[in-house]
Structure formats: structure tokens, C-alpha cells
């Protein structure tokens, strides 16, 4: 996903509305140093005066927070240079991050194996190459998230919303996606071998060359999905809707139907 262009007046409005450093770093994909640079540029452009700059500019290593998306309560606080570092510290400390607000966060390469992100919002989060193996993302909000090449082996993603998420080349082997919504998601060359995909939705999803060997697709909705050259060896498609699915070079003889 392309980097976000920061509109100064929007960032300034957020700052003046009381948005804290962690929220600003998350929203604009900034490090503490980057946020300080942004505020400095605002001062240089005459958008803020010296007193306001001093009140807005962050201090390197200052304490920043993770908050509950529904109550805005602080869930974890620590000194961190980047938002990803803050989340990793919380994971290392064993903090349960249910309902945490990570929308649009820059978490590229996050080390979050085994963490509990149940019902967290990760809308448009950048998680490419993240290690989320064994993580719990039950009912997580992951629509439009960037999960390219992410490690999601054995992850719990039941009922997660992953509409239009980019999961190309991701490893989801043995993961649980029961009743997950992956409409329009990009799963090209993803590894879904042995995954539990019962009643999951893949309407219009891209699954070309995906590995679905041994996957449980009972009752799954695959209408309009692109399954070109996908590996469905031993997959259980009982009751699955493959209406108009692109099955070019995808033999069904060895699947369980």
C-alpha cells in the first residue's frame, strides 16, 4: 500500500483536538522523530507559534499509549520510538490487547506471535511480513489491511472482517477462518493448506495459485472468486458455492464434494 500523504491542516486539527502522540503516530505512520519534524515544519510555515510548537512537539522516548477502541481507556503505556515498538513491548509483556485500536497503524514486520488481538481494529493497518503465528484475531477488523507475506500459521481468525485485505503470499497454514469475511481479498499464492474455512466468504476474492490442499471449505461462499491454478487437493468443498468461480487449471477430481 502506498504511503499516506500528510495534509498539514488536517494533522494540525487533530493535534489541537487533543489527539495524543500515539494516536498521531498511528494515524500518520510517524515515529516520534517524524512527528517532531512535522511539528517543526508547521512552525516554519507559520501555521503555529513558538509556544504551540513547544506544546505539540514530542520528546524522544516519551511515554505513549495503546487505547481501547470503544472506551478510549489506556490499555498499555511505555516509552517507545515507534508505534510498532510500543505494540511489541505490550505483546512481550503479555498484555491482552482485545479491542485495541490499531487502525491504520504502521506495524510492518511486527513480532506479535501468540498475541491476543480479539475484536481489535486493524483497519488498513500495515502488517506486511508481520509474525502473527498463533495469534488470536477473533472478530478482528482487518478490512483493507496489508498482510502481504505475513506469517499467520495457526492463527485464530474466526468471524474476522478481512474484506479487501491484501494477503498475497501470506502463510495461513492451519489457521482458523470459520465464518470470516474475505470478500474481495487478495490471496494470490497464499498458503491455506489445512486451514479451517467453513462458512467463510470469498466473494470475488483472488485465490490464483493459492494452496488450499486439505482445507475445510464446507459451506464456504466462493462465488466469483479466482481459483486459477489453485491447489485444492484433498480440500473439503461439501456445500461450498463455487458459482462462476474461476477454476481454470484447477482440477476438482481429488477434492471432497
C-alpha positions, 0 to 999 in steps of 0.5 A: 500500500502506498504511503499516506500523504500528510495534509498539514491542516488536517494533522494540525486539527487533530493535534489541537483536538487533543489527539495524543502522540500515539494516536498521531503516530498511528494515524500518520505512520510517524515515529516520534522523530517524524512527528517532531519534524512535522511539528517543526515544519508547521512552525516554519510555515507559520501555521503555529507559534513558538509556544504551540510548537513547544506544546505539540512537539514530542520528546524522544522516548516519551511515554505513549499509549495503546487505547481501547477502541470503544472506551478510549481507556489506556490499555498499555503505556511505555516509552517507545520510538515507534508505534510498532515498538510500543505494540511489541513491548505490550505483546512481550509483556503479555498484555491482552490487547482485545479491542485495541485500536490499531487502525491504520497503524504502521506495524510492518514486520511486527513480532506479535506471535501468540498475541491476543488481538480479539475484536481489535481494529486493524483497519488498513493497518500495515502488517506486511511480513508481520509474525502473527503465528498463533495469534488470536484475531477473533472478530478482528477488523482487518478490512483493507489491511496489508498482510502481504507475506505475513506469517499467520500459521495457526492463527485464530481468525474466526468471524474476522472482517478481512474484506479487501485485505491484501494477503498475497503470499501470506502463510495461513497454514492451519489457521482458523477462518470459520465464518470470516469475511474475505470478500474481495481479498487478495490471496494470490499464492497464499498458503491455506493448506489445512486451514479451517474455512467453513462458512467463510466468504470469498466473494470475488476474492483472488485465490490464483495459485493459492494452496488450499490442499486439505482445507475445510471449505464446507459451506464456504461462499466462493462465488466469483472468486479466482481459483486459477491454478489453485491447489485444492487437493484433498480440500473439503468443498461439501456445500461450498458455492463455487458459482462462476468461480474461476477454476481454470487449471484447477482440477476438482477430481481429488477434492471432497464434494 
